[in-house]
Amino acid sequence: MSRPNQLSTLRILLTPAFLATFLSDSVGLQYASFGIFFLASITDWYDGYVARRSGAVTRWGVFLDPLADKVLMISAFTALWLRGYVRGWMVLAIAIRDVVVTGLRWYAMFTDRPVNTMYVAKFKTTTQIVAIYVILIYHLARLKHASGTTALGGLVAWIERTGAIDKMMAFVTLYTVLTGVIYLVENRSHVRNIVLSFYRAIVPLN
């Protein structure tokens, strides 16, 4: 396995570690979850950098890298939903979009027909990572504030007063769904072939 693919695999393996620590009742482990997510998100940038610099771009790597992103992002948003920071419909919309796009990539990989990747879709992951960082910092600030540290009380109060997290997540969710629609439009030949294959598979049963 190439170094970029190892980093993508590491990102997937770090995901359950993040979930276990963030959802733990231990305050110390919840602080540790921030470091784990930071390490996982850094591999997202670094594996692409290594692949481009070494020329180790493979068909499997092109599929594995965004898959690792989606595993981490959906898991993180689910954990934030369980903590009450993100609305369920937002997590569901993001998850459905990512499952559809992953299915499209899977089909493209096995038919040797590359998926057209747009810059707006690449920027989508950045918006998601930034949103998760903001919410994690807010969560840790609340923990500090609850433990008697008042320095972060103003930040906590401002976020709660303005509903900043809800507004930020509404933007991230809508942008994520929009990139999914763009993917389907730009790769409509793949979508058409998938629909026809599915239709041919079920018609004989009728």
For each residue, the residues with C-beta under 8 A, 3 or more apart:
1: 5 6 9
2: 5 6 51 56 58 61
3: 6 7 47 50 54 56
4: 7 8 47 48 50 51 54 56 57 61 65
5: 1 2 8 9 47 58 60 61 64
6: 1 2 3 9 10
7: 3 4 10 11 43 46 47 50
8: 4 5 11 12 43 47 61 64 65 67 68
9: 1 5 6 12 13 64 68
10: 6 7 13 14 40 43
11: 7 8 14 15 40 43 44 47 68 69 71 72
12: 8 9 15 67 68 71 72
13: 9 10 16 17
14: 10 11 17 18 36 39 40 43 72
15: 11 12 18 19 40 71 72 75 76
16: 13 19 20 75
17: 13 14 20 21 36
18: 14 15 21 22 33 36 37 40 72 75 76 79
19: 15 16 22 23 75 79
20: 16 17 23 24 29
21: 17 18 24 29 30 32 33 36
22: 18 19 29 30 33 37 79 83 136
23: 19 20 79 82 83
24: 20 21 29 30 33
25:
26: 29 30
27: 30 31 143 147
28: 31 32
29: 20 21 22 24 26 32 33
30: 21 22 24 26 27 33 34 139 140 143
31: 27 28 34 35 140 143
32: 21 28 29 35 36
33: 18 21 22 24 29 30 36 37 136
34: 30 31 37 38 136 137 140
35: 31 32 38 39
36: 14 17 18 21 32 33 39 40
37: 18 22 33 34 40 41 76 132 133 136
38: 34 35 41 42
39: 14 35 36 42 43
40: 10 11 14 15 18 36 37 43 44 72
41: 37 38 44 45 72 129 133
42: 38 39 45 46
43: 7 8 10 11 14 39 40 46 47 68
44: 11 40 41 47 48 65 68 69 72 125 129
45: 41 42 48 49
46: 7 42 43 49 50
47: 3 4 5 7 8 11 43 44 50 51 61 65
48: 4 44 45 51 52 65
49: 45 46 52 53
50: 3 4 7 46 47 53 54 56
51: 2 4 47 48 54 55 56 57 61 65
52: 48 49 55 57
53: 49 50
54: 3 4 50 51
55: 51 52
56: 2 3 4 50 51 61
57: 4 51 52 61 62
58: 2 5 61 62
59: 62 63 109
60: 5 63 64 109
61: 2 4 5 8 47 51 56 57 58 64 65
62: 57 58 59 65 66 109 114
63: 59 60 66 67 105 106 109
64: 5 8 9 60 61 67 68
65: 4 8 44 47 48 51 61 62 68 69
66: 62 63 69 70 101 102 105 125
67: 8 12 63 64 70 71 102 105
68: 8 9 11 12 43 44 64 65 71 72
69: 11 44 65 66 72 73 125
70: 66 67 73 74 98 101 102
71: 11 12 15 67 68 74 75
72: 11 12 14 15 18 40 41 44 68 69 75 76
73: 69 70 76 77 94 98 125 128 129 132
74: 70 71 77 78 91 94 95 98
75: 15 16 18 19 71 72 78 79
76: 15 18 37 72 73 79 80 132
77: 73 74 80 81 86 90 91 94 95 128 132
78: 74 75 81 82 91
79: 18 19 22 23 75 76 82 83
80: 76 77 83 85 86 91 132 135
81: 77 78 84 85 86 87 88 90 91
82: 23 78 79
83: 22 23 79 80 139
84: 81
85: 80 81 135 138 139 165
86: 77 80 81 90 91 135 165 169
87: 81 90 91 166 169
88: 81 91 92
89: 92 93
90: 77 81 86 87 93 94 169 170 172 173
91: 74 77 78 80 81 86 87 88 94 95
92: 88 89 95 96
93: 89 90 96 97 173 176 177
94: 73 74 77 90 91 97 98 128 172 173 176 177
95: 74 77 91 92 98 99
96: 92 93 99 100
97: 93 94 100 101 176 177 179 180
98: 70 73 74 94 95 101 102 176 180
99: 95 96 102 103
100: 96 97 103 104 180 184
101: 66 70 97 98 104 105 180 183
102: 66 67 70 98 99 105 106
103: 99 100 106 107 194
104: 100 101 107 108 115 183 184 187 190 191 194
105: 63 66 67 101 102 108 109 115
106: 63 102 103 109 110
107: 103 104 110 111 190 193 194
108: 104 105 111 113 114 115 187 190
109: 59 60 62 63 105 106 112
110: 106 107
111: 107 108 193
112: 109
113: 108 189 190
114: 62 108
115: 104 105 108 183 187 190
116: 186 187
117: 121 122
118: 121 122 179 182 183 186
119: 122 123
120: 123 124 178 179 182
121: 117 118 124 179 182 183
122: 117 118 119 125 126
123: 119 120 126 127
124: 120 121 127 128 175 176 179
125: 44 66 69 73 122 128 129
126: 122 123 129 130
127: 123 124 130 131 171 172 175 176
128: 73 77 94 124 125 131 132 172 176
129: 41 44 73 125 126 132 133
130: 126 127 133 134
131: 127 128 134 135 168 169 172
132: 37 73 76 77 80 128 129 135 136
133: 37 41 129 130 136 137
134: 130 131 137 138 165 168
135: 80 85 86 131 132 138 139 165
136: 22 33 34 37 132 133 139 140
137: 34 133 134 140 141
138: 85 134 135 141 142 155 156 159 165
139: 30 83 85 135 136 142 143
140: 30 31 34 136 137 143 144
141: 137 138 144 145 152 155 156
142: 138 139 145 146 156
143: 27 30 31 139 140 146 147
144: 140 141 147 149 151 152
145: 141 142 149 150 152 153 156
146: 142 143
147: 27 143 144
148:
149: 144 145 152
150: 145 153
151: 144
152: 141 144 145 149 155 156
153: 145 150 156 157
154: 157 158
155: 138 141 152 158 159
156: 138 141 142 145 152 153 159 160
157: 153 154 160 161
158: 154 155 161 162 164
159: 138 155 156 162 164 165
160: 156 157 163
161: 157 158
162: 158 159 167
163: 160 166 167
164: 158 159 167 168
165: 85 86 134 135 138 159 168 169
166: 87 163 169 170
167: 162 163 164 170 171
168: 131 134 164 165 171 172
169: 86 87 90 131 165 166 172 173
170: 90 166 167 173 174
171: 127 167 168 174 175
172: 90 94 127 128 131 168 169 175 176
173: 90 93 94 169 170 176 177
174: 170 171 177 178
175: 124 127 171 172 178 179
176: 93 94 97 98 124 127 128 172 173 179 180
177: 93 94 97 173 174 180 181
178: 120 174 175 181 182
179: 97 118 120 121 124 175 176 182 183
180: 97 98 100 101 176 177 183 184
181: 177 178 184 185
182: 118 120 121 178 179 185 186
183: 101 104 115 118 121 179 180 186 187
184: 100 104 180 181 187 188 191
185: 181 182 188
186: 116 118 182 183
187: 104 108 115 116 183 184 190 191
188: 184 185 191 192
189: 113 192 193
190: 104 107 108 113 115 187 193 194
191: 104 184 187 188 194 195
192: 188 189 195 196
193: 107 111 189 190 196 197
194: 103 104 107 190 191 197 198
195: 191 192 198 199
196: 192 193 199 200
197: 193 194 200 201
198: 194 195 201 202
199: 195 196 202 203
200: 196 197 203 204
201: 197 198 204
202: 198 199 205 206
203: 199 200 206
204: 200 201
205: 202
206: 202 203
